[in-house]
Amino acid sequence: MKLFRTQLKDPLRHYVVHLPNEESLSSFGRTEFSKLHDQHWMIEQYHRTIKQVCHIEHFQVRGKVAIKNHLFAAFVATMHLQRLLSQK
């Protein structure tokens, strides 16, 4: 395990990274941690978009097929929004 400390805003944050073997642990540095942290942050932003912008948790239907359709439409809308953002 390796411990990394970041200061993105006011509070300090500590991250523990677990790697499968000693070789990968010794070669895992600040650069690799930054890449991993950036990937994790992109996933967090995706979940926030799905919940807050596409309202994936709020729907008026009760049927199984209707719920699946709502979820699919929310995922498609999120992908479309991401594509529009990348074209800017």
PyRosetta script that sets phi, psi and omega in degrees:
from pyrosetta import init, pose_from_sequence

init()
pose = pose_from_sequence("MKLFRTQLKDPLRHYVVHLPNEESLSSFGRTEFSKLHDQHWMIEQYHRTIKQVCHIEHFQVRGKVAIKNHLFAAFVATMHLQRLLSQK")
pose.set_psi(1, 147.0)
pose.set_omega(1, 174.8)
pose.set_phi(2, -128.3)
pose.set_psi(2, 146.5)
pose.set_omega(2, 179.8)
pose.set_phi(3, -110.5)
pose.set_psi(3, 130.2)
pose.set_omega(3, 177.1)
pose.set_phi(4, -122.1)
pose.set_psi(4, 144.6)
pose.set_omega(4, 178.2)
pose.set_phi(5, -118.7)
pose.set_psi(5, 133.7)
pose.set_omega(5, 176.7)
pose.set_phi(6, -127.0)
pose.set_psi(6, 155.9)
pose.set_omega(6, 173.8)
pose.set_phi(7, -133.6)
pose.set_psi(7, 90.0)
pose.set_omega(7, -177.0)
pose.set_phi(8, -86.3)
pose.set_psi(8, -42.0)
pose.set_omega(8, 175.9)
pose.set_phi(9, -126.7)
pose.set_psi(9, -129.4)
pose.set_omega(9, -178.8)
pose.set_phi(10, -76.2)
pose.set_psi(10, -52.9)
pose.set_omega(10, -173.8)
pose.set_phi(11, -78.9)
pose.set_psi(11, 147.0)
pose.set_omega(11, 171.5)
pose.set_phi(12, -76.0)
pose.set_psi(12, 143.8)
pose.set_omega(12, 176.7)
pose.set_phi(13, -124.6)
pose.set_psi(13, 142.0)
pose.set_omega(13, 179.0)
pose.set_phi(14, -116.7)
pose.set_psi(14, 136.3)
pose.set_omega(14, -180.0)
pose.set_phi(15, -123.6)
pose.set_psi(15, 135.3)
pose.set_omega(15, 175.3)
pose.set_phi(16, -107.9)
pose.set_psi(16, 128.0)
pose.set_omega(16, -179.8)
pose.set_phi(17, -113.4)
pose.set_psi(17, 125.1)
pose.set_omega(17, 177.8)
pose.set_phi(18, -104.2)
pose.set_psi(18, 127.3)
pose.set_omega(18, 179.1)
pose.set_phi(19, -119.9)
pose.set_psi(19, 152.0)
pose.set_omega(19, -170.4)
pose.set_phi(20, -67.3)
pose.set_psi(20, -29.0)
pose.set_omega(20, -177.9)
pose.set_phi(21, -144.9)
pose.set_psi(21, 170.3)
pose.set_omega(21, -175.3)
pose.set_phi(22, -66.9)
pose.set_psi(22, -33.9)
pose.set_omega(22, -179.6)
pose.set_phi(23, -63.2)
pose.set_psi(23, -47.7)
pose.set_omega(23, -179.7)
pose.set_phi(24, -69.2)
pose.set_psi(24, -28.0)
pose.set_omega(24, 178.2)
pose.set_phi(25, -66.9)
pose.set_psi(25, -41.5)
pose.set_omega(25, -178.1)
pose.set_phi(26, -71.7)
pose.set_psi(26, -28.0)
pose.set_omega(26, -179.2)
pose.set_phi(27, -91.8)
pose.set_psi(27, -5.2)
pose.set_omega(27, -178.8)
pose.set_phi(28, -87.3)
pose.set_psi(28, 110.3)
pose.set_omega(28, -176.5)
pose.set_phi(29, -119.0)
pose.set_psi(29, -163.7)
pose.set_omega(29, -177.4)
pose.set_phi(30, -62.3)
pose.set_psi(30, -37.4)
pose.set_omega(30, 179.9)
pose.set_phi(31, -64.0)
pose.set_psi(31, -46.7)
pose.set_omega(31, 179.1)
pose.set_phi(32, -64.7)
pose.set_psi(32, -39.0)
pose.set_omega(32, 177.7)
pose.set_phi(33, -62.7)
pose.set_psi(33, -41.9)
pose.set_omega(33, 179.4)
pose.set_phi(34, -61.4)
pose.set_psi(34, -41.6)
pose.set_omega(34, 177.3)
pose.set_phi(35, -62.9)
pose.set_psi(35, -45.6)
pose.set_omega(35, 179.7)
pose.set_phi(36, -63.2)
pose.set_psi(36, -42.4)
pose.set_omega(36, 179.5)
pose.set_phi(37, -64.1)
pose.set_psi(37, -41.6)
pose.set_omega(37, 178.7)
pose.set_phi(38, -63.4)
pose.set_psi(38, -40.9)
pose.set_omega(38, 177.4)
pose.set_phi(39, -63.8)
pose.set_psi(39, -43.1)
pose.set_omega(39, 178.9)
pose.set_phi(40, -62.5)
pose.set_psi(40, -40.6)
pose.set_omega(40, -179.6)
pose.set_phi(41, -65.4)
pose.set_psi(41, -37.2)
pose.set_omega(41, 177.4)
pose.set_phi(42, -63.0)
pose.set_psi(42, -38.8)
pose.set_omega(42, 177.5)
pose.set_phi(43, -65.2)
pose.set_psi(43, -42.2)
pose.set_omega(43, 177.9)
pose.set_phi(44, -62.3)
pose.set_psi(44, -40.7)
pose.set_omega(44, 178.1)
pose.set_phi(45, -65.2)
pose.set_psi(45, -38.1)
pose.set_omega(45, 177.9)
pose.set_phi(46, -61.5)
pose.set_psi(46, -46.3)
pose.set_omega(46, 179.8)
pose.set_phi(47, -64.1)
pose.set_psi(47, -39.6)
pose.set_omega(47, 178.0)
pose.set_phi(48, -63.4)
pose.set_psi(48, -42.9)
pose.set_omega(48, 179.1)
pose.set_phi(49, -62.2)
pose.set_psi(49, -46.2)
pose.set_omega(49, -179.4)
pose.set_phi(50, -60.2)
pose.set_psi(50, -40.2)
pose.set_omega(50, -177.4)
pose.set_phi(51, -78.8)
pose.set_psi(51, -48.3)
pose.set_omega(51, -171.1)
pose.set_phi(52, -88.7)
pose.set_psi(52, -37.9)
pose.set_omega(52, -176.6)
pose.set_phi(53, -88.0)
pose.set_psi(53, -43.5)
pose.set_omega(53, -176.9)
pose.set_phi(54, -94.9)
pose.set_psi(54, -3.2)
pose.set_omega(54, 175.9)
pose.set_phi(55, 51.8)
pose.set_psi(55, 51.2)
pose.set_omega(55, -176.2)
pose.set_phi(56, -68.1)
pose.set_psi(56, -21.3)
pose.set_omega(56, -178.6)
pose.set_phi(57, -91.1)
pose.set_psi(57, -6.7)
pose.set_omega(57, -176.9)
pose.set_phi(58, -116.4)
pose.set_psi(58, 110.8)
pose.set_omega(58, 175.9)
pose.set_phi(59, -147.8)
pose.set_psi(59, 155.4)
pose.set_omega(59, -173.0)
pose.set_phi(60, -101.5)
pose.set_psi(60, 8.8)
pose.set_omega(60, -175.9)
pose.set_phi(61, -105.3)
pose.set_psi(61, 159.2)
pose.set_omega(61, -179.3)
pose.set_phi(62, -124.0)
pose.set_psi(62, -20.6)
pose.set_omega(62, -177.3)
pose.set_phi(63, -74.2)
pose.set_psi(63, 151.1)
pose.set_omega(63, -177.4)
pose.set_phi(64, -60.1)
pose.set_psi(64, -47.1)
pose.set_omega(64, -178.5)
pose.set_phi(65, -66.8)
pose.set_psi(65, -40.9)
pose.set_omega(65, 179.9)
pose.set_phi(66, -64.5)
pose.set_psi(66, -38.5)
pose.set_omega(66, 177.6)
pose.set_phi(67, -65.4)
pose.set_psi(67, -43.7)
pose.set_omega(67, 177.5)
pose.set_phi(68, -61.0)
pose.set_psi(68, -41.5)
pose.set_omega(68, 178.4)
pose.set_phi(69, -63.0)
pose.set_psi(69, -41.7)
pose.set_omega(69, 178.7)
pose.set_phi(70, -62.4)
pose.set_psi(70, -45.9)
pose.set_omega(70, 179.0)
pose.set_phi(71, -62.2)
pose.set_psi(71, -43.8)
pose.set_omega(71, 179.2)
pose.set_phi(72, -61.8)
pose.set_psi(72, -44.3)
pose.set_omega(72, 179.8)
pose.set_phi(73, -63.2)
pose.set_psi(73, -38.4)
pose.set_omega(73, 178.3)
pose.set_phi(74, -65.6)
pose.set_psi(74, -41.3)
pose.set_omega(74, 177.7)
pose.set_phi(75, -64.4)
pose.set_psi(75, -42.9)
pose.set_omega(75, 178.7)
pose.set_phi(76, -63.9)
pose.set_psi(76, -41.8)
pose.set_omega(76, 178.6)
pose.set_phi(77, -62.5)
pose.set_psi(77, -40.8)
pose.set_omega(77, 178.6)
pose.set_phi(78, -63.5)
pose.set_psi(78, -43.8)
pose.set_omega(78, 178.4)
pose.set_phi(79, -62.3)
pose.set_psi(79, -41.3)
pose.set_omega(79, 179.3)
pose.set_phi(80, -63.9)
pose.set_psi(80, -43.0)
pose.set_omega(80, 177.2)
pose.set_phi(81, -61.7)
pose.set_psi(81, -41.2)
pose.set_omega(81, 178.3)
pose.set_phi(82, -63.0)
pose.set_psi(82, -40.8)
pose.set_omega(82, 178.8)
pose.set_phi(83, -64.8)
pose.set_psi(83, -41.9)
pose.set_omega(83, 177.9)
pose.set_phi(84, -63.0)
pose.set_psi(84, -39.9)
pose.set_omega(84, 177.9)
pose.set_phi(85, -65.2)
pose.set_psi(85, -37.8)
pose.set_omega(85, -178.6)
pose.set_phi(86, -72.6)
pose.set_psi(86, -19.9)
pose.set_omega(86, 179.6)
pose.set_phi(87, -82.9)
pose.set_psi(87, -11.7)
pose.set_omega(87, -179.6)
pose.set_phi(88, -67.9)
pose.dump_pdb("model.pdb")
